[in-house]
Amino acid sequence: MLLINQEGYDPYFNIATEEYLLKNYSDDIFMLYVNEPSVIVGKHQNTFAEVNYKLAKNTKVKIVRRLSGGGAVYHDTGNLNFTFIKNSLDGNLVDFRGYTKPIIELLNELGVDARFEGHNSLNVGGKKISGNAEHVFKNRVMHHGTLLFSTNMDTLAQLLYISNDLYSDKAVKSVRAKTTNLSEHLPPGFTLKRFRNHIIEQMQKMYSNLTLHTLSHKDIEAINDLVHQKYNTWQWNFGYSPSYSFSRSITIKGKILAVSVEVQKGIISKVEVTANDFSSFEKETLESSLKGCNHKEEDVKKHLSGALLSIEMQQKIFEALF
């Protein structure tokens, strides 16, 4: 088994690395990495419904869609991520309990009563410390999980604990749970670096053939290509979302407008505007100007600026869409 102890904090690169290793290596792999502040959404989720988009944008928190399913999670430098990539000849690939067993055993040895509970979570005292997800590719499986160590819980809650009933869709919904940091259950001064080293030692005990592996220059080039083509693109992180619809109400010079929007494959397919004292010209102009537009800030601004609408109306409609 190869051990890849990633040093970089770029979530686009680290998430792309998982896919690259899954599809281009044949070895069993164990990887550890830490990301800078970012929200990682599940493959089948509606990104806008899962993330406080305005806050993420204003605080420069990156949003990345991963290859596996499940719910959205928050990463920062107080969260450690672990990934197993393994082969299976008998077809028994999905094994949440099996892949989390080394982590649970280590935590128990450190005096933390961690338990596997529910479908894919590790909990301490009924509070979540780890969410896990898996993705199968041919005869290989990728299992990855978070380990909340000293994560900023206020930021996590502000970014993720939003009302996703504003959107109507068939996307996978995140299950919100009470969370806790492992640092609260370990002796004072117990650092993330020390915890990371303990995990490596645990893996060395369980896998006698564990070998430290460094990505080659060729690997890094290929992963950066994958970042450029997929993981750092609007099309993957937002446009890949299942079809969704939403409605907003806005007020312009005392007039209340109800705007209903339908989006398919990231493209606005329908806009309906309902308002009192709103001219048919303004209504038709607004509805037609956005149809066929990507639900993306730059594109919406461009389409609105080309329409014969007041600057105030353009700004209000823009704010309603994001």
C-alpha positions in Angstrom: 0.0 0.0 0.0 1.2 3.5 -0.9 1.1 6.3 1.6 0.6 9.8 0.1 1.0 12.5 2.7 -0.1 15.6 0.8 1.5 18.9 1.8 -0.5 21.4 -0.3 -3.7 23.0 0.9 -5.4 23.6 -2.5 -8.8 21.8 -2.4 -9.1 21.8 -6.2 -5.8 19.9 -6.5 -6.4 17.6 -3.6 -9.9 16.5 -4.7 -8.6 16.1 -8.3 -5.7 14.0 -6.9 -8.2 11.5 -5.5 -9.8 10.9 -8.9 -6.4 10.7 -10.6 -5.1 8.1 -8.2 -8.4 6.1 -8.4 -8.4 6.0 -12.2 -4.6 5.9 -13.1 -2.9 3.9 -10.4 -3.3 0.2 -9.7 -1.9 0.2 -6.2 -3.8 0.3 -3.0 -3.4 3.8 -1.5 -3.8 5.7 1.7 -3.7 9.5 1.5 -3.9 12.3 4.1 -4.5 15.9 3.2 -5.7 19.2 4.7 -7.6 21.9 2.6 -7.7 25.6 3.0 -11.3 26.9 3.8 -13.6 25.3 1.3 -17.0 23.6 0.9 -16.9 20.2 -0.7 -20.3 19.2 -2.1 -21.5 15.7 -3.1 -21.6 14.7 -6.7 -25.4 14.7 -6.9 -26.1 17.9 -4.9 -27.5 21.3 -5.9 -24.6 23.5 -4.9 -26.7 26.6 -4.4 -29.1 24.7 -2.1 -26.2 23.5 0.1 -23.9 26.4 0.4 -24.3 30.0 1.6 -23.0 31.2 -1.7 -22.8 34.9 -0.8 -20.8 34.2 2.3 -18.5 31.8 0.5 -17.9 34.4 -2.2 -17.3 37.3 0.2 -14.9 35.2 2.4 -13.2 33.6 -0.6 -14.1 30.1 0.5 -13.7 27.8 -2.4 -16.5 25.5 -3.5 -15.6 22.1 -5.1 -17.8 19.2 -6.2 -16.3 15.8 -5.4 -16.6 12.5 -7.2 -18.5 10.7 -4.5 -22.1 11.1 -3.4 -23.4 12.2 0.0 -23.7 15.6 1.6 -21.7 18.8 1.7 -18.9 19.2 4.2 -16.7 22.1 5.3 -12.9 21.9 5.2 -10.4 24.2 6.8 -6.9 23.8 8.2 -8.4 22.3 11.4 -9.8 19.4 9.5 -7.8 16.3 8.4 -9.0 14.3 5.4 -8.2 10.6 4.9 -8.6 8.6 1.7 -8.4 4.9 1.0 -8.2 3.7 -2.6 -8.3 -0.1 -2.9 -8.8 -2.9 -5.3 -11.2 -5.7 -4.9 -11.4 -8.9 -7.0 -14.5 -10.3 -5.3 -16.7 -7.2 -6.0 -17.2 -6.3 -2.3 -16.1 -2.7 -2.6 -18.4 -0.7 -0.4 -17.4 -1.0 3.2 -17.9 2.1 5.4 -17.2 0.3 8.6 -14.1 -1.4 7.4 -12.4 1.7 6.2 -13.2 3.7 9.3 -12.0 0.9 11.6 -8.4 2.1 11.8 -9.5 5.6 12.7 -11.9 4.4 15.4 -9.3 2.0 16.9 -6.7 4.8 17.0 -9.1 7.2 18.7 -10.1 4.6 21.2 -6.4 4.1 22.0 -6.1 7.8 22.5 -9.0 7.7 25.0 -11.7 9.1 22.7 -14.9 7.0 22.6 -15.4 7.3 18.9 -18.1 5.1 17.3 -19.5 4.4 13.9 -23.1 5.4 13.9 -25.7 5.9 11.2 -24.8 5.2 7.6 -21.5 7.0 7.3 -20.6 8.9 10.4 -18.1 8.7 13.3 -19.4 10.2 16.4 -18.2 11.1 19.9 -20.8 11.5 22.5 -23.5 11.6 19.8 -21.8 14.4 18.0 -20.2 14.0 14.6 -16.5 14.2 14.1 -16.3 12.5 10.7 -18.5 12.2 7.5 -17.6 9.6 5.0 -18.4 8.8 1.3 -17.4 6.3 -1.3 -17.1 6.1 -5.1 -16.6 2.9 -7.1 -14.6 2.8 -10.4 -14.4 -0.5 -12.1 -12.7 -2.9 -9.5 -11.5 0.0 -7.3 -13.1 1.9 -4.6 -12.3 5.3 -3.1 -13.4 5.9 0.5 -12.7 9.3 2.0 -13.7 10.9 5.2 -13.2 14.1 7.2 -11.8 14.4 10.7 -12.8 17.5 12.6 -9.9 18.4 14.8 -10.0 22.1 15.4 -12.3 23.3 12.7 -14.0 26.7 13.0 -17.5 25.6 13.9 -19.1 29.0 13.6 -17.9 29.3 10.0 -19.0 25.7 9.3 -22.5 26.5 10.6 -22.8 29.8 8.7 -21.7 28.2 5.4 -23.7 24.9 5.6 -26.6 25.3 7.9 -28.8 27.1 5.5 -32.5 26.7 4.5 -32.3 24.6 1.4 -36.1 24.5 1.1 -35.8 27.7 -1.0 -35.0 25.3 -3.9 -37.2 22.7 -5.4 -35.1 19.8 -6.8 -34.5 16.1 -6.6 -30.9 16.5 -5.6 -29.3 14.7 -2.6 -29.8 16.7 0.5 -27.2 17.0 3.3 -28.2 15.7 6.7 -27.3 18.3 9.3 -25.8 17.0 12.6 -24.4 18.3 15.8 -20.6 18.4 15.5 -17.6 18.4 17.8 -13.9 18.9 17.4 -11.5 16.1 18.4 -9.3 18.6 20.2 -12.0 19.0 22.8 -11.6 15.3 23.7 -7.8 15.0 23.7 -5.3 16.3 26.2 -4.4 20.1 26.0 -1.6 20.7 23.5 -2.4 17.7 21.4 -1.9 19.1 17.9 -3.2 18.2 14.5 0.3 17.4 13.3 0.7 15.0 16.2 -2.7 13.4 15.4 -1.7 13.1 11.8 1.5 11.3 12.8 -0.5 8.9 15.0 -2.7 8.0 12.0 0.4 7.2 9.9 1.8 5.0 12.7 -1.6 3.3 13.0 -1.5 2.5 9.3 2.0 1.2 9.5 0.9 -1.3 12.2 -2.0 -2.5 10.1 -0.2 -2.6 6.7 3.3 -3.9 6.9 3.9 -3.0 3.3 3.0 0.7 3.7 5.4 2.7 1.6 5.7 6.5 1.5 5.1 7.7 -2.1 5.7 11.1 -3.7 3.7 12.2 -6.7 5.9 12.4 -9.8 6.2 15.5 -12.0 4.1 13.7 -14.6 1.4 13.0 -11.9 1.3 16.6 -10.9 1.0 17.8 -14.4 -1.9 15.4 -15.1 -3.6 16.4 -11.9 -3.3 20.1 -12.7 -4.8 19.4 -16.1 -7.7 17.7 -14.3 -8.1 20.8 -12.1 -8.1 23.1 -15.1 -10.5 20.9 -17.1 -12.9 19.9 -14.3 -12.4 20.7 -10.6 -11.9 24.4 -10.9 -14.7 25.0 -13.4 -18.2 26.5 -13.0 -19.6 23.7 -15.2 -18.5 20.9 -12.7 -19.0 22.8 -9.4 -22.3 24.4 -10.3 -23.6 23.5 -13.7 -23.5 19.8 -12.9 -26.2 20.3 -10.3 -29.5 18.4 -11.0 -32.3 20.5 -12.4 -33.8 22.9 -9.8 -36.3 25.8 -9.5 -36.7 28.7 -7.0 -38.7 31.8 -6.4 -37.8 35.2 -5.0 -39.7 38.3 -4.2 -38.2 41.8 -4.7 -39.4 45.3 -4.3 -38.6 48.1 -6.8 -40.0 51.6 -6.2 -42.9 50.2 -4.1 -43.7 47.4 -6.6 -43.4 43.8 -5.5 -42.1 41.4 -8.1 -42.3 37.6 -7.8 -39.6 36.0 -9.9 -39.7 32.2 -10.5 -36.7 30.6 -12.2 -36.1 27.1 -13.6 -32.6 25.8 -14.2 -31.5 22.7 -16.2 -27.9 21.6 -16.4 -26.9 25.0 -15.0 -28.8 26.9 -17.7 -31.8 29.1 -17.0 -34.6 27.5 -19.0 -37.6 29.5 -17.8 -38.3 32.8 -16.0 -41.7 34.0 -14.9 -42.3 37.4 -13.5 -45.5 38.3 -11.6 -46.2 41.9 -10.4 -48.8 44.6 -10.1 -48.3 47.7 -12.2 -45.5 46.1 -14.2 -45.6 46.7 -17.9 -45.9 43.8 -20.3 -42.8 45.1 -22.1 -40.7 45.0 -18.9 -42.1 41.6 -18.0 -41.3 40.1 -21.5 -37.9 41.8 -21.6 -36.9 40.4 -18.3 -38.1 36.9 -19.0 -36.6 36.7 -22.4 -33.3 38.3 -21.5 -32.4 35.5 -19.0 -33.7 32.5 -20.9 -30.8 30.3 -22.1 -28.3 32.1 -19.7 -26.0 30.1 -17.4 -27.0 30.5 -13.8 -23.6 32.2 -13.3 -22.9 35.7 -12.0 -20.8 36.9 -15.0 -23.3 35.6 -17.5 -26.4 36.9 -15.7 -24.8 40.4 -15.5 -24.0 40.3 -19.2 -27.6 39.3 -20.2 -29.2 41.8 -17.9 -27.0 44.7 -19.0 -28.0 44.0 -22.6 -31.7 44.2 -21.8 -33.7 47.5 -21.9 -34.2 47.6 -18.1 -33.3 50.2 -15.5 -30.0 49.9 -13.6 -32.0 49.5 -10.4 -34.0 46.6 -11.8 -31.0 44.9 -13.2 -29.3 45.0 -9.8 -32.4 43.8 -7.9 -33.0 40.9 -10.3 -29.3 40.0 -10.1 -29.4 39.9 -6.3 -32.5 37.8 -6.3 -30.8 35.2 -8.5 -27.9 34.7 -6.1 
